């Protein structure tokens, strides 16, 4: 398998998705097949040619064992303040 291309998407969320994809060594074909989209759609997300439809993006994250969540900034800040690293 050849090395993955760097993600050129402007979205930090999409860039993080491809970090997860690369860490999992998941193929775009395997993800696309489970989501029900063409593998070129995932290539287009990586190259920044197009942005994912939210439903497809959520499904792709679920394939990898993740979910998309919306969190208020103040909730995030309080979670980080409570952590002791």
C-alpha positions in Angstrom: 0.0 0.0 0.0 1.4 3.4 -0.9 1.7 6.2 1.7 -1.4 8.4 2.1 -1.4 11.8 0.6 -1.3 14.7 3.0 -4.7 16.2 3.7 -5.2 19.5 2.0 -8.6 20.3 3.4 -9.0 23.7 5.0 -11.2 22.2 7.7 -9.4 21.1 10.9 -12.2 18.5 11.5 -11.6 16.9 8.1 -7.8 17.0 8.7 -8.4 15.2 12.0 -10.6 12.6 10.3 -7.7 11.8 7.9 -5.3 11.5 10.8 -7.6 8.9 12.3 -7.9 7.1 8.9 -4.1 7.0 8.6 -3.6 5.8 12.2 -6.2 3.1 11.6 -4.7 2.2 8.3 -8.2 2.2 6.9 -8.6 2.3 3.1 -10.9 4.8 1.4 -12.5 1.9 -0.4 -13.4 0.1 2.8 -14.8 3.3 4.4 -16.7 4.3 1.2 -18.3 0.9 0.8 -19.6 0.9 4.4 -20.9 4.5 4.1 -22.4 3.9 0.7 -20.5 6.5 -1.3 -17.9 6.3 -4.0 -14.3 6.1 -2.9 -13.5 9.2 -5.0 -15.7 11.2 -2.6 -13.3 10.4 0.2 -10.3 11.3 -2.0 -12.0 14.6 -2.8 -12.4 15.3 0.9 -8.6 14.7 1.4 -7.5 16.8 -1.4 -9.9 19.7 -0.5 -11.6 19.4 -3.9 -15.0 19.0 -2.0 -16.3 19.0 1.5 -18.1 16.0 2.9 -21.9 16.0 3.3 -22.4 15.9 7.0 -24.4 12.7 7.1 -21.7 10.9 5.1 -19.0 12.4 7.3 -20.8 11.2 10.4 -21.2 7.7 8.9 -17.5 7.6 8.0 -16.5 8.5 11.5 -18.8 5.8 12.9 -17.0 3.2 10.6 -13.8 4.2 12.4 -15.4 4.0 15.9 -15.8 7.8 16.4 -18.8 10.2 16.5 -19.1 13.8 15.6 -20.2 16.0 18.6 -20.9 19.7 19.1 -19.6 21.0 22.4 -19.9 24.5 23.8 -16.6 26.3 24.2 -17.3 26.9 27.9 -18.0 23.2 28.4 -14.7 22.3 26.7 -12.9 24.8 28.8 -14.3 23.4 32.1 -13.4 19.9 31.0 -9.8 20.9 30.3 -9.6 22.8 33.6 -10.7 19.7 35.5 -8.0 17.6 33.9 -4.7 17.0 35.7 -2.1 15.9 33.2 
